[in-house]
């Protein structure tokens, strides 16, 4: 648990960073929603603010006046406990409230939170503030990847910023790490922050296996493409093969073939493929098919966690072969916060490691991200095992 002054500073820095991510945007960029999985930047700014207002200020702050009674309907995401909300696919229709109004909302709520924690004894709800901070950090990653999808689907392929190092190279020599057969402890165990889906530390028996010390690179995946990997049904799950054909998938997201040369869209604009950079923006289906093509496999999330101390990680969310399921003795929280993770434990795959878009102080070896297998707008990649 963080002390109150440190926690408030953490809150202030987090709120500031969300707005910094939006500084390169034009006003028109704030409202665009190309697909249902991508939310407009304005919505992210409002939703993260609503979270603090709804779960902390309204029930706990003395004499707090709600900023706008319509905002709960506009900025609630999926919390059935809280009430009605705008349908997810309609977030891009919200030309109102204006961007200016949303920033006013952020200032109003941020000021109220600071005042509340600096002037009142609120130790019983420190946990709520900490969850809210990390909730906003989750949305900072989504905000960045949603901005990339919005701009990457603009025909002009505009530049967002060249400050972020999206494609860090792994300079070390590729090698296989041998992990011995044995029983390993899995799950969060320290007193530091974690989500409820990381709890229920337990023992898992693992057979001996090998795991790569490097992520798969663009050059390796180009070999898969050039060998006809997207045309070979035998490499794919049935659902994956249907997905490839129905959507005419020929390459990872943001890849463009121009005069027989491959380029990809980055936040710095359209660039030539960097062969030695770690592959990114692939679905689980593509990760599985590539592993099949290599005669190898993806690690389970337990194999990944048991081995993570022996390789560098954090550049890409790494697809694993594990379904997103509860750990032993998993308990959902009471009330609306119980909807945070548990109700999504179906039909999704676990990813481990974090990415270059993950904010500081927000990832750890036990972090369990999860997405449906066809999604690839996050910085997703893969590490092979055998």
C-alpha positions, 0 to 999 in steps of 0.5 A: 500500500502506498502512503497517501502523499505518494499515492496522490502524487502517483494519481496526479502524474497518471492524470497528466500522462493521459493528457500528454498522450493526446497532445499530438492530436487534432480535435477531429482525431478525438471522436473517431471510432473505426471499429468496435474494439477501438474507442475514441480518445475523447471517450478514454479521457472521459471514462477514466475520469468517470471511474474516479467520480463514480467509485470514489467521489460520489459515494465517499466525498463530503458534499460532492456535486456531480459534474454532469448527471448525463456523463455516467450514461456516456462514460460507463463502459461495461458496469451493469451494476452502475446502470445504463450506458452508451452501446460500445459501438456507438462511442464514435457518435458522441460529437457531444460532449465536446473535447473542451467539456471533457477536459473541463470534466477531467480538471473538475474531478482531478481537483476534487480527488486531490482535495479529498485525499489531502484534507480528509482521512481516507485511509479506508479507500486508498485501495480504491484510489490505487485501482483507479490509477491503474485502471487509467494506466490500462486505458493509457495503453489502449489510448495509444493503440487506439490512436494508432489504429485511428491514424493507421486507417486514415488514408493519409497515414499521418504521423502521430509522434516519432518520440516513442521507440516502437521497435526495440531490437534484441541484440543478443544471440538467439538461444533456447533456455532449458527449464527443468521439470518441476513444481513452480509457484504461479501468481502474485505473492508480494504486498504490491498492487495487482489485479484480482485475476493474478491472485490465488498463488498456487503450484503448477507442475511443468514438464521439462521444456525449452523457451526462446530467449528472443521474440520472433522477428519481422524477418522470420515472419516474412519467411512464413509469408513468402512460404505461403503460410497464409495459404496453408490450411494445415497450419491453422485452427479451423476458426483461424482459417475461417478468419484468414479467408473471411477477412482476406488476411495476408500479413500482420496489421499495418503491413503494406506491400508497395512495389514488392517491398514491405512497409508498415505503419508506425506512429512515426508514419509509414516506414520500411519493415525493420527485419530484426525488430520484434514482430507485432500486431498479430493475432493468436491465430497467426502466432499459432500458425507460425509456431506450427510452421516452425514445428514448434509451439507457444508457451503456456502462461505458466511456462512463461511465468516460470521462465521470465527471469531468464529472458528480457520482456516488455516490448510485446504482449506475448500470446500464450497457449493458455485460456483465460481462466480463474486461478484456484480459489479465485474470488470476485470483489463485491459490487461493481468492481467484481465486474473488472476481470472475472466476467471476461474469463471465457473465450479469450487467450492470456498474454504476458509481458507488457509492451512498449505502450504499457505505462511505467509502474504498471506491469509485472511478471504475474500480469495476465492480459487477455484478448479474443484470439482474432484481435491484433491492434495491441502490440502483440508478438510471440515467443516460441517454445518446445 
